[in-house]
Amino acid sequence: MTERKVIILETADDLGIELPPRAALIRVKPPGGPDGGPEWKNLLDVTITDGTYSEDTVKSFKADFRNRHATFITREKAETLITFISDKLFEGVSTFYVLGDTGPGVSAAISRYLVEYHRCECEQDTSIYNPTVFRLLIEPDAFEPMIQQYDNESEPTTVTASDKLIDLLLVFFGIRK
């Protein structure tokens, strides 16, 4: 059996111009990050902010959670990563390069997932990783039932400046307390 490995890259320059044979690159970009770069067959571009959340975060933001955390890891992004990794392993890829422009946490979480669940070797430290990314790679639906529950309860209301002004006038004239 071919040895599988994962290599965390600090910058795109670390990789070079061509992707080696039997290798795949997972490039994690920040929102609004640069597009373009090499058009490799075994490349996955994914946009994820290196931020975490928990059940308590979902409870705090309720129906507004998806809007406020849209750039964080989601079930859909986790499923995209899982499918890409599984497909590439099936195709015989033995080396995964993980390039994270959003911070080391996401790259370390993806690498840790490859080590713990796909028997890849990694010489770099993956002990400081994004726990939300790691959890959703293992269990993509971890937060989804709770998020959907709040989505269905109510939509967040937007208070406009004119609404605030009317409210202040009603209080001023004693119509509303």
N, C-alpha and C positions, 0 to 999 in steps of 0.2 A: 504494500500500500504506500502511495506517495505521501510524504510528510506535508501536512497542511500548515501554513503559517499566515500570520497577520502582522503587518508592519504599519505603524502609525507614522504618518508624515507630518512634519511641521509646516512645510510650505510646498507648493506645487513644484518648485525648483528641485526639491529632493528626489522627485521621481524621474526627471529627465524628459526627453522628448517622446519616447515610445514606451508603451506598456509592454513589459516582458511577456513572452508566451505563457499561457496557462495562468494568467494573472487577471485580477479584476480590481477596479478602483471605485471606492465609495467616497464621493466628494460631498462633504457637508458644507453648505454655504449659508451665510447669514441672509436674512431678508433683505432684498435689494442688492445682494451681492452680485459680482460680475458674472455675466453669462459668457459663453464661449469657451475657448480652450480646445484641447484635442477632442476629436470625435472618435473615441475608441468604442469598439463593439462591447467591451466588458466594463462599461462606465455607468454608474448611477449617480446622478446629481439629485440631492435632496436638500431642501431648505428647512433648517431647524435652528431655533434659538437655543443656546445652552442655558435653559432655565428649567426649574423643577416645579412640580406641583404634587399635591396629595389630595386625599378625600376632603380634608379640611379646607383646602383652597377651593375646591369645587363647591363646597357648601357655602363658603364666604361669598363667592361671586354669583352663585345660583344661575339664573338664566343668562347672565352676561358673561359667563365663563368662556364660551367659545370665542366671543369677540375679543376679549382681553388677552386670551392666550392662544390666538390663532397661529402664531409663529412657533409655538412650542411643539414638541412631539405629540402626534395624534395617533389614534388607532389606524387611520389610513396610511400615514407615513411609516408607522411601524410595520404594517402589513406589506408595504412596498419594499422595505428593507429586507424583511424575512423572505419574501418571494424572490427577490434578486439574489440573495445569498444562496437559497436552496437551489434555484435554477443554475447558478454558476457552479455550485458544487456538483450537481448532476452532470453538467457539461465538462467536468474535469478540471475546473480551476483549482489550483492548489495554493495560490498566494493571493491574499487580499491586502490591498493598500487602503488605508483609511486616512483621508485628508480632511481635517476639520478646521475651517476658517472661523468657526464660531466660538472656539475655546476648546480646551482639552477634555472637558467632561463628556461631550457627545462622542468624540473619537474613542475615548477610553471605554465608554459604555458599549459601543458597537464592537470594539475589539474584545472586550471581556465576554460578550455574548458569543462571539466566534470561538473563543478559547473554551468556555464552559459548556457550550451546547453543540459545537461542531468540531471538537478535538483539534483546534488550531493551536500552534505554538506562537507565543509572543514574547519577545525579549524585552519589550518596554514595559514600564510600570502601568498597570491599569487599575491600581487600587483607589485612585481618586477619579471617580466616574460620576456621571449624571444618573442618579438612581431612578428617575422617572423614565428616561430613555431605556435603561436596562430592563425595568419592570415591564414596559410595554412591548419590548422585543420578546419577552418570555410569555406575557399575557396581554395581547393587544386590546382585549375588551375590559381590562381592569377597571377603568373609570367610566366606561361608556354608559352602563345602565344609570348611574347617578347623573351624568351629564344630560342624558336624554330625559330623565325625570324632571330636571329643572328646565330644560328646553320646553317641555310640554306644559309646565305650570303657568308660566306667563312670560311675556316678552318684557325686557327692561323698558321703562318709560324714560323718555328724554324730556328734560325740563328746559324750555327755551328761556331766553332773557325776558321775552314779553310775558311769559307765564309767571316768572319771578316778580316782575314789576306789578302785575295785576294782583298777585298774592299780597305783596307789601302794601298796596293801596287799600285792599280789603281789610287788612289788619289795622292800618292807620285810621280808617274811618269807623272801625269797630264792628264791621260786618262779619269778620272772621277773627277768631282768636288764634 
